[in-house]
Amino acid sequence: MVIMIVSITIEDTMITETNAVTFRQNLGEMINQVQFRRDTIVIKKDGKTVAALVDARLFERIRQMRE
């Protein structure tokens, strides 16, 4: 099995792609990454994006846009 984490930096915010297993194994660290550095974690399963963990402020902005 190959575990891969890919990171991309956009405007001082890092977007990290990881698979679901690695995400579960590193959940605490990844929550800190999002909370304190305002990074985004993209979670993939079988190579397909299934979820994203984003900063609470960004989530609130997205939620307001949808209303």
VEXBAKE-587491 format. One line per field, with one value per atom (N, C-alpha, C): atom name; x, y, z; residue in one letter. Coordinates in steps of 0.1 Angstrom, whole numbers, padded with zeros to 4 digits. Example, Ala and Ser with C-alpha at 12.3 -4.5 7.8 and 13.67 -1.06 7.14 Angstrom:
! residues 2
atome <- c(N/CA/C/N/CA/C)
c1 <- c(0132/0123/0132/0128/0137/0129)
c2 <- c(-0057/-0045/-0033/-0022/-0011/0000)
c3 <- c(0078/0078/0078/0071/0071/0079)
residu <- c(A/A/A/S/S/S)
//
This chain:
! residues 67
atome <- c(N/CA/C/N/CA/C/N/CA/C/N/CA/C/N/CA/C/N/CA/C/N/CA/C/N/CA/C/N/CA/C/N/CA/C/N/CA/C/N/CA/C/N/CA/C/N/CA/C/N/CA/C/N/CA/C/N/CA/C/N/CA/C/N/CA/C/N/CA/C/N/CA/C/N/CA/C/N/CA/C/N/CA/C/N/CA/C/N/CA/C/N/CA/C/N/CA/C/N/CA/C/N/CA/C/N/CA/C/N/CA/C/N/CA/C/N/CA/C/N/CA/C/N/CA/C/N/CA/C/N/CA/C/N/CA/C/N/CA/C/N/CA/C/N/CA/C/N/CA/C/N/CA/C/N/CA/C/N/CA/C/N/CA/C/N/CA/C/N/CA/C/N/CA/C/N/CA/C/N/CA/C/N/CA/C/N/CA/C/N/CA/C/N/CA/C/N/CA/C/N/CA/C/N/CA/C/N/CA/C/N/CA/C/N/CA/C/N/CA/C/N/CA/C/N/CA/C/N/CA/C/N/CA/C)
c1 <- c(0008/0000/0009/0005/0012/0004/0009/0003/0009/0000/0006/-0002/0006/0000/0006/-0002/0002/-0002/0007/0004/0006/-0004/-0003/-0005/0002/0001/-0006/-0017/-0024/-0027/-0021/-0023/-0021/-0010/-0006/-0015/-0023/-0031/-0027/-0024/-0020/-0032/-0033/-0043/-0036/-0039/-0033/-0043/-0039/-0047/-0041/-0050/-0047/-0057/-0054/-0064/-0071/-0082/-0090/-0083/-0075/-0068/-0058/-0050/-0040/-0047/-0058/-0066/-0070/-0076/-0080/-0068/-0057/-0045/-0039/-0041/-0035/-0046/-0057/-0069/-0065/-0060/-0056/-0047/-0037/-0027/-0033/-0042/-0048/-0058/-0065/-0074/-0066/-0055/-0046/-0042/-0038/-0034/-0045/-0057/-0068/-0072/-0072/-0076/-0066/-0053/-0043/-0036/-0035/-0029/-0039/-0051/-0062/-0060/-0053/-0052/-0065/-0065/-0076/-0071/-0078/-0075/-0085/-0081/-0089/-0088/-0099/-0098/-0103/-0095/-0098/-0099/-0108/-0110/-0111/-0102/-0101/-0098/-0090/-0085/-0095/-0107/-0118/-0120/-0121/-0124/-0137/-0138/-0150/-0154/-0144/-0147/-0136/-0138/-0128/-0130/-0119/-0119/-0114/-0123/-0119/-0120/-0114/-0114/-0129/-0133/-0146/-0151/-0142/-0146/-0149/-0141/-0144/-0157/-0160/-0173/-0184/-0183/-0194/-0196/-0186/-0187/-0194/-0191/-0197/-0212/-0215/-0229/-0237/-0231/-0239/-0241/-0232/-0234/-0245/-0247/-0257/-0271/-0272/-0285/-0291)
c2 <- c(-0012/0000/0012/0022/0035/0046/0053/0064/0076/0085/0098/0110/0120/0132/0143/0150/0160/0174/0184/0197/0207/0217/0228/0241/0251/0264/0274/0280/0290/0301/0313/0325/0323/0318/0315/0304/0297/0286/0273/0263/0250/0241/0235/0225/0211/0203/0190/0179/0170/0159/0146/0138/0126/0116/0103/0093/0091/0084/0083/0076/0066/0059/0068/0075/0084/0096/0100/0111/0106/0094/0088/0087/0082/0080/0093/0104/0117/0128/0124/0133/0145/0143/0154/0164/0159/0168/0176/0169/0176/0186/0183/0193/0206/0204/0215/0223/0216/0222/0232/0227/0235/0246/0243/0253/0265/0261/0271/0277/0270/0275/0278/0275/0277/0270/0258/0250/0242/0236/0227/0213/0203/0189/0183/0178/0171/0156/0149/0135/0127/0117/0109/0094/0088/0073/0067/0057/0050/0060/0070/0080/0091/0091/0101/0110/0123/0132/0129/0127/0124/0134/0142/0152/0162/0173/0183/0188/0190/0196/0210/0220/0234/0242/0253/0262/0266/0268/0271/0284/0294/0307/0305/0297/0295/0288/0278/0271/0280/0289/0299/0308/0312/0320/0312/0299/0290/0289/0287/0285/0297/0309/0321/0323/0319/0321/0312/0300/0291/0295/0305/0309/0320)
c3 <- c(0000/0000/0000/-0008/-0009/-0002/0008/0014/0009/0004/-0002/0004/0008/0012/0002/-0004/-0014/-0008/-0008/-0003/-0014/-0014/-0024/-0016/-0018/-0011/-0020/-0015/-0023/-0013/-0016/-0008/0007/0011/0025/0031/0024/0029/0022/0030/0023/0022/0010/0008/0008/0017/0018/0013/0004/0000/0007/0013/0020/0018/0020/0019/0033/0033/0045/0056/0053/0064/0071/0063/0068/0076/0071/0078/0092/0093/0106/0115/0110/0118/0123/0117/0120/0123/0127/0129/0138/0149/0158/0152/0146/0139/0128/0120/0109/0114/0125/0130/0134/0141/0145/0132/0122/0109/0104/0105/0100/0109/0122/0132/0133/0134/0137/0125/0114/0102/0091/0094/0084/0071/0072/0060/0057/0046/0042/0039/0044/0042/0032/0021/0012/0014/0016/0020/0008/0004/-0008/-0003/-0010/-0008/-0022/-0024/-0037/-0048/-0044/-0054/-0057/-0051/-0054/-0041/-0044/-0033/-0026/-0013/-0006/0004/0009/0019/0020/0027/0030/0044/0051/0064/0062/0065/0063/0076/0077/0089/0091/0104/0107/0101/0100/0094/0079/0072/0058/0057/0066/0065/0067/0077/0079/0067/0060/0048/0037/0036/0026/0029/0042/0047/0044/0046/0044/0029/0020/0006/0001/0007/0003/0007/0017/0021/0013)
residu <- c(M/M/M/V/V/V/I/I/I/M/M/M/I/I/I/V/V/V/S/S/S/I/I/I/T/T/T/I/I/I/E/E/E/D/D/D/T/T/T/M/M/M/I/I/I/T/T/T/E/E/E/T/T/T/N/N/N/A/A/A/V/V/V/T/T/T/F/F/F/R/R/R/Q/Q/Q/N/N/N/L/L/L/G/G/G/E/E/E/M/M/M/I/I/I/N/N/N/Q/Q/Q/V/V/V/Q/Q/Q/F/F/F/R/R/R/R/R/R/D/D/D/T/T/T/I/I/I/V/V/V/I/I/I/K/K/K/K/K/K/D/D/D/G/G/G/K/K/K/T/T/T/V/V/V/A/A/A/A/A/A/L/L/L/V/V/V/D/D/D/A/A/A/R/R/R/L/L/L/F/F/F/E/E/E/R/R/R/I/I/I/R/R/R/Q/Q/Q/M/M/M/R/R/R/E/E/E)
//
